[in-house]
Amino acid sequence: MKAILLVRVSTDRQDFDEQERELYDMALKDGFKENEILAI
């Protein structure tokens, strides 16, 4: 099983890297392993 993280920002005030880290952490908490997470 894989977790696919759809990371996007729509304004200059949003931070792509911060959003990706938050989604990555959520996937880890949901039980996914590092090699099962793909950010696009």
ZADODO-48147 format. One record per residue (C-alpha): residue number from 1; x, y, z. Coordinates in nm, 3 decimals. Last residue first. Layout:
ZADODO-48147
<site resi="NUM" X="X" Y="Y" Z="Z"/>
...
//
This chain:
ZADODO-48147
<site resi="40" X="0.373" Y="1.480" Z="-0.582"/>
<site resi="39" X="0.482" Y="1.329" Z="-0.253"/>
<site resi="38" X="0.523" Y="0.950" Z="-0.235"/>
<site resi="37" X="0.505" Y="0.760" Z="0.092"/>
<site resi="36" X="0.548" Y="0.381" Z="0.109"/>
<site resi="35" X="0.928" Y="0.389" Z="0.149"/>
<site resi="34" X="0.890" Y="0.595" Z="0.467"/>
<site resi="33" X="0.648" Y="0.349" Z="0.625"/>
<site resi="32" X="0.275" Y="0.416" Z="0.647"/>
<site resi="31" X="0.103" Y="0.365" Z="0.982"/>
<site resi="30" X="-0.140" Y="0.658" Z="0.999"/>
<site resi="29" X="0.114" Y="0.848" Z="1.210"/>
<site resi="28" X="0.364" Y="0.816" Z="0.924"/>
<site resi="27" X="0.105" Y="0.951" Z="0.679"/>
<site resi="26" X="0.034" Y="1.246" Z="0.908"/>
<site resi="25" X="0.406" Y="1.322" Z="0.936"/>
<site resi="24" X="0.437" Y="1.325" Z="0.555"/>
<site resi="23" X="0.136" Y="1.558" Z="0.528"/>
<site resi="22" X="0.291" Y="1.801" Z="0.776"/>
<site resi="21" X="0.634" Y="1.782" Z="0.608"/>
<site resi="20" X="0.480" Y="1.848" Z="0.263"/>
<site resi="19" X="0.290" Y="2.149" Z="0.396"/>
<site resi="18" X="0.607" Y="2.293" Z="0.547"/>
<site resi="17" X="0.801" Y="2.239" Z="0.224"/>
<site resi="16" X="0.533" Y="2.407" Z="0.009"/>
<site resi="15" X="0.499" Y="2.716" Z="0.232"/>
<site resi="14" X="0.185" Y="2.927" Z="0.198"/>
<site resi="13" X="0.205" Y="3.307" Z="0.202"/>
<site resi="12" X="0.274" Y="3.332" Z="-0.171"/>
<site resi="11" X="-0.066" Y="3.180" Z="-0.243"/>
<site resi="10" X="-0.202" Y="2.865" Z="-0.406"/>
<site resi="9" X="0.021" Y="2.599" Z="-0.259"/>
<site resi="8" X="0.031" Y="2.236" Z="-0.358"/>
<site resi="7" X="0.123" Y="1.898" Z="-0.213"/>
<site resi="6" X="-0.071" Y="1.588" Z="-0.315"/>
<site resi="5" X="0.068" Y="1.319" Z="-0.087"/>
<site resi="4" X="0.038" Y="0.965" Z="-0.219"/>
<site resi="3" X="0.034" Y="0.700" Z="0.051"/>
<site resi="2" X="0.121" Y="0.353" Z="-0.075"/>
<site resi="1" X="0.000" Y="0.000" Z="0.000"/>
//
